Structures are given as C-alpha cells and as structure tokens.
C-alpha cells in the first residue's frame, strides 16, 4: 500500500485509512482552511470523499489521462 502520511497534515497522519474519506478537506497537505471554505462555497466540498467524488475534478482527471 502507498504511504499517504506525507499527504496529510500532522493531526491526520496516524488516522486509519478508513476514517480519512470523511476527514475535512483541510486534512490534506497544502489545503488551507481558507481553501477549504472556498471549495465548500464553490462546489459543496467538505470532506476528502467529496473532493474525490466531485464530478468536475473527475472529468478533469479523465481528460488529462486520455490526453497522455
């Protein structure tokens, strides 16, 4: 399994993987509380699960992969 601890802020590094999808999006390294607020306002994204399931982000990822 991939080590994801360095992708998370310190408070979430030791959490079980099963809990991370419901963690706030600000648990991800580089996503500030301000960024999290803007994601919620723009796309209704509150959790890591919401971010991963967001159709616009998934579409963008698919377009990038198909273009490779």
N, C-alpha and C positions, 0 to 999 in steps of 0.2 A: 504494500500500500504506500502511496505517496505521503511524505511528511508535509503536513499543511500548517504546522505550528508557526512557521515564519510568515505565514499569510494572514495571521490573526494578531490582534492587539493582545498584550500580556494577559489581561483578565480572562481571555478565552482560550489560551494556549493549551491548558490541561483539560478542557472540557471534552466529554465523549463526542465522537463524530456524530452520533445520533441526535445530539442536542443542538448542533451547530446550525442546521437549516432554520430553526426557529429563533436564532440569535439575531439581535438587531444588526442591520447592515453596517453600522459603525464598528462592529466587531472585526471587520476586515481591515488589515493594514492599509493606510492611505485614504480611508474613507472617514472624513471628519464628521462631527455632529452636524455641522452646517451642511455638508454634502448630503448627509442622511436626511435632513429636513427637506432639502431641495428635491431629492429623489422621491420622498413621500408626496410632496406637493405636485410634482410633475407627473409621476407615474403610479402613485399609491404604493410605493415600495417601502416596506418597514423592516422586512427580515431578509436574511440571506436567501431563503427559499423564494421570496417574492422577486428578488433580483434575478435569480437563476431561471425562474419561470416566466419572466417578463417577455412578452411576445416580440417587442421591438429589439431587445437585446439578443433574443434567439434568432430573429431574422437577420440581424447584422452579422452574427457569428456564422450563420449558414452561408450568407453571401460571401463572406471572407474565405470560408473553407472551399466553396465551389470555385472561387476565383483563383485558388492556388494551383 
